[in-house]
Amino acid sequence: MRAAVVEQLDGPSAIRVQDHPAPTGEGVRVAVAAAGVTFPDALLTRGLYQLRPEPPFVPGSEVSGVVTDAPEGSGLLPGQRVAAFPGLGGFAETVLVPPHLVFPLPDQVDIEVAAGLPMNLLTVHFALLDRGRLQAGERVLIHGAAGGIGVAAIQLAAARNAQVIAVTSTTDKAEVARAAGAHHVVDVDGFRDAVHDLTGGEGVDVVLDPVGGDRVTDSLRCLRRRGRLLIVGFTAGSIPQIKVNRLLLNNLDVIGVGWGAYWLAEPGYPAEQWADLLPDLRAGRLLPPIGARYPLEEAAEAVASLEERRALGKVLLVP
């Protein structure tokens, strides 16, 4: 089969598309219709992600496609349309996935668009609803709002009747956030003052931060009493430090969101999440806007577009 292979840890430019052995072993075999490109794919090409496979390896953590073979008892059948979370190996024509990480697609969901669902949507579902305890009517501030995690968070929060304030850095990214359903969009420069004005000084109930860096202090200052700061990632590159005395005055929570670490100990959890999300998926409320589709041969450029912050919306590879 054809696959995009990381040959050495020199960044996205080290990805080469070549003939590669098809995966073997137990699991659900999926003919890949599209693969979602995520920021961790860029980190993997530099050996900077928490998962550090030795080269050569095939990146790609999320795909959509059609089942070609499935074990008995998996509940999946050949010809079935699915989204899946292989973790690695998605940038290829065929992928092998454990049954508990393969999710049947509603008829209403386009098969290519579905490739952008598993990682971001299941992560923000865990972040907002489980770890963040988000309730209808609450206010949520979302950083990195034009990225994959940000867009998924906007859509899910809005679908569950929260009020969404999106933080972006450019006009184009602001438009992506509005199209995703954000009720308000503020610029990253001066976002704290903007949130103060929008909320009449009350602040927000939840902040979701996949960016990290130097904005964490002002994020804490945006929270109202008993507010929750959700730490999802560090795309800015630096891991912030928090002065814990800031948590005392308003009884604030700083909450780590490690979706992968959680479901590894609870293998049935992703399927439970998918079942909870199905009504919103059928209604079209959680479909990521596709910013770019690249052929498999351009995998290096697709990954570079995320690393260099050029991507708007979800980026797909289409074998």
C-alpha positions in Angstrom: 0.0 0.0 0.0 1.0 3.7 -0.3 1.7 5.4 3.0 3.3 8.6 4.3 6.4 7.6 6.4 8.4 9.6 8.8 12.0 8.5 8.0 13.8 10.6 10.6 12.9 13.2 13.3 13.6 16.3 11.3 10.1 17.7 11.1 7.4 17.5 8.5 9.9 17.7 5.6 11.1 14.2 6.7 7.8 12.6 5.6 8.1 10.5 2.4 5.3 8.9 0.6 6.2 5.4 -0.5 5.2 1.8 -0.8 4.9 0.4 2.7 3.8 -3.0 4.1 0.1 -3.3 4.9 -0.7 -3.7 8.6 -1.1 -7.2 9.9 -2.6 -8.7 13.1 -5.9 -8.5 14.9 -8.4 -5.7 14.5 -10.7 -4.0 12.1 -9.2 -3.3 8.7 -10.4 0.0 7.2 -9.9 1.2 3.6 -9.0 4.9 4.3 -11.2 7.5 2.6 -9.5 10.4 4.4 -7.2 11.0 7.3 -7.4 13.9 9.7 -4.2 15.9 10.2 -3.6 17.0 13.8 -1.0 19.1 15.7 0.4 16.0 17.4 1.4 14.7 13.9 3.8 17.7 13.6 5.2 17.0 17.1 5.7 13.3 16.2 7.9 14.3 13.2 10.3 16.0 15.7 10.1 13.4 18.5 8.4 16.0 20.7 5.1 14.2 21.4 4.4 12.1 24.5 4.2 9.1 22.2 7.7 8.7 20.6 7.8 5.9 18.0 11.2 5.1 16.4 11.4 6.0 12.7 10.4 4.8 10.3 6.7 5.1 11.2 3.4 6.2 9.7 1.7 9.1 11.5 -2.0 9.8 11.4 -4.2 9.3 14.5 -7.7 9.6 13.0 -9.3 8.3 9.8 -12.6 7.6 8.1 -13.3 4.9 5.6 -15.0 1.6 4.9 -14.6 -1.6 6.8 -13.0 -4.3 4.7 -12.6 -6.9 7.4 -13.7 -7.2 11.1 -13.4 -9.8 13.8 -16.5 -11.7 14.9 -18.2 -10.1 17.8 -17.0 -6.6 17.0 -20.4 -5.5 15.8 -18.8 -4.2 12.6 -19.4 -5.5 9.1 -17.5 -5.3 5.7 -18.8 -2.3 3.7 -19.7 -0.3 6.8 -18.8 3.4 6.9 -16.8 4.3 10.0 -14.6 6.9 11.7 -11.7 5.4 13.6 -8.9 6.3 16.0 -5.8 4.2 15.1 -3.4 6.4 17.1 -0.7 5.9 14.4 -0.8 4.6 10.9 -3.6 6.7 9.5 -1.6 8.4 6.7 -2.0 5.3 4.5 -4.4 3.5 2.1 -5.3 0.9 4.7 -5.2 0.9 8.5 -5.8 -1.7 11.3 -7.7 -0.4 14.4 -8.9 -2.1 17.6 -12.7 -2.6 17.5 -13.3 -0.3 20.5 -11.8 2.6 18.6 -14.0 2.2 15.4 -17.2 4.2 15.3 -20.1 3.7 12.9 -21.0 6.8 10.9 -24.6 8.1 10.7 -25.8 8.4 7.1 -26.0 12.1 7.5 -22.2 12.5 7.9 -20.0 12.9 4.8 -17.3 10.1 4.9 -14.4 12.5 4.2 -15.5 15.1 6.8 -15.8 12.3 9.3 -12.0 11.9 9.3 -11.8 15.2 11.3 -14.0 13.9 14.1 -12.4 11.3 16.4 -9.4 13.0 18.0 -10.7 16.6 18.4 -14.3 15.9 19.1 -13.7 13.1 21.7 -11.1 15.2 23.4 -13.3 18.3 23.8 -16.2 16.1 24.8 -14.0 14.7 27.7 -12.7 18.2 28.4 -15.9 20.2 28.5 -18.5 17.7 29.7 -16.5 15.3 31.9 -13.6 17.3 33.3 -15.1 20.8 32.9 -18.7 19.9 34.1 -20.0 22.5 31.6 -23.7 23.2 32.0 -26.3 24.8 29.7 -26.3 28.6 30.1 -22.7 28.8 31.3 -20.1 30.9 29.6 -17.0 29.3 28.1 -13.9 31.0 26.7 -12.0 29.0 24.1 -8.4 29.7 23.1 -7.0 28.7 19.7 -10.6 28.9 18.5 -9.8 28.5 14.7 -7.8 25.3 15.2 -9.2 21.7 15.2 -9.6 21.5 19.0 -11.0 25.1 19.2 -13.6 24.6 16.5 -14.8 21.3 17.9 -15.0 22.9 21.4 -17.1 25.8 20.0 -19.5 23.5 18.2 -20.0 21.2 21.2 -20.4 24.0 23.7 -22.9 25.8 21.5 -24.7 22.5 20.8 -25.1 22.0 24.6 -26.5 25.6 25.0 -23.4 27.3 26.5 -22.4 30.8 25.6 -19.2 30.8 23.7 -16.5 33.4 23.6 -13.7 32.6 21.1 -10.1 33.9 21.2 -8.3 34.3 17.8 -5.3 36.1 16.5 -6.4 37.2 12.9 -9.4 38.3 11.0 -9.5 35.1 9.0 -9.4 33.0 12.1 -12.1 35.1 13.7 -14.4 34.2 10.7 -13.7 30.5 11.2 -14.7 30.8 14.9 -17.9 32.7 14.0 -18.8 30.1 11.4 -18.4 27.4 14.0 -21.0 29.0 16.2 -19.1 31.3 18.6 -21.4 33.9 20.1 -18.5 36.4 20.5 -15.0 36.6 19.1 -12.2 38.5 20.8 -8.6 39.2 19.8 -5.9 37.4 21.8 -4.2 40.8 22.5 -6.3 42.2 25.3 -8.7 39.2 25.6 -9.0 39.6 29.4 -10.4 43.2 29.1 -12.6 42.1 26.3 -14.1 39.3 28.4 -14.6 41.7 31.3 -16.6 44.0 29.0 -18.6 41.2 27.4 -19.6 39.7 30.7 -20.2 42.9 32.6 -17.3 42.1 34.9 -18.6 38.7 35.9 -16.2 36.5 33.9 -16.7 33.1 32.4 -17.4 29.7 34.0 -14.9 27.7 31.9 -11.8 28.4 30.0 -10.5 25.8 27.5 -6.9 26.2 26.6 -5.0 24.1 24.1 -2.4 26.8 23.6 -0.5 27.3 26.9 2.3 29.9 26.9 1.9 33.2 28.6 -1.9 33.6 28.5 -2.7 31.3 31.4 -2.6 34.1 34.1 -5.1 36.3 32.2 -7.2 33.2 31.6 -7.4 32.7 35.4 -8.4 36.3 35.8 -11.2 35.7 33.3 -12.9 33.1 35.5 -15.8 33.9 37.8 -16.3 32.3 41.2 -15.8 28.5 41.1 -14.6 28.7 37.5 -12.6 25.9 35.8 -9.5 26.3 33.6 -9.0 23.2 31.3 -5.5 22.5 30.3 -5.7 20.6 27.0 -2.3 21.2 25.4 0.6 23.5 24.6 0.7 24.4 20.9 2.5 27.7 21.8 5.5 25.5 22.7 6.0 26.6 26.3 4.4 25.0 29.4 3.2 27.7 31.7 3.6 27.9 35.5 0.7 28.9 37.7 1.0 30.7 41.0 -1.5 28.7 43.0 -2.4 31.6 45.3 -4.5 32.9 42.4 -6.8 29.9 42.9 -7.8 30.8 46.4 -9.8 34.0 46.1 -12.5 32.8 43.7 -12.2 29.0 44.5 -10.9 28.2 41.0 -10.0 24.8 39.6 -7.1 24.1 37.2 -7.9 20.8 35.5 -5.7 18.6 33.3 -7.4 17.0 30.3 -5.6 13.8 29.2 -8.2 12.1 27.0 -5.8 9.4 25.8 -4.5 8.6 29.3 -8.1 8.2 30.5 -9.4 5.9 27.9 -6.3 3.7 28.0 -7.5 2.7 31.4 -11.2 2.7 30.4 -11.2 1.1 26.8 -15.0 1.3 26.5 -15.1 5.0 27.1 -14.7 6.3 23.5 -17.7 4.3 22.4 -19.7 5.7 25.2 -18.7 9.2 24.1 -19.6 8.5 20.5 -23.0 7.3 21.5 -23.6 10.5 23.5 -22.5 12.6 20.4 -24.6 10.8 17.8 -27.8 13.0 18.1 -25.7 16.1 17.5 -23.8 14.4 14.6 -27.0 13.4 12.9 -28.3 17.0 13.3 -25.1 18.4 11.7 -24.1 20.4 14.7 -20.6 18.9 15.1 -19.1 18.7 11.6 -15.7 20.4 11.3 -15.3 23.0 8.6 -12.7 21.6 6.1 -10.0 24.1 5.6 -7.9 22.1 3.1 -7.8 18.7 1.4 -4.3 17.4 0.4 -3.6 14.3 -1.6 -1.5 11.7 0.2 1.5 12.6 -1.8 1.5 16.1 -0.1 1.4 14.8 3.4 4.5 16.8 4.4 2.9 20.1 3.3 -0.3 19.2 5.1 1.5 18.6 8.4 3.7 21.7 7.9 0.5 23.8 7.5 -0.4 23.0 11.1 3.1 23.4 12.5 3.4 26.8 10.9 -0.1 27.9 12.1 -1.3 28.4 8.5 -4.2 26.1 8.7 -7.7 27.4 9.0 -10.3 24.7 9.8 -9.7 21.0 9.6 -6.9 19.7 7.3 -7.5 16.3 5.6 -5.3 13.9 3.6 -7.3 12.0 0.9 -5.6 8.9 -0.4 
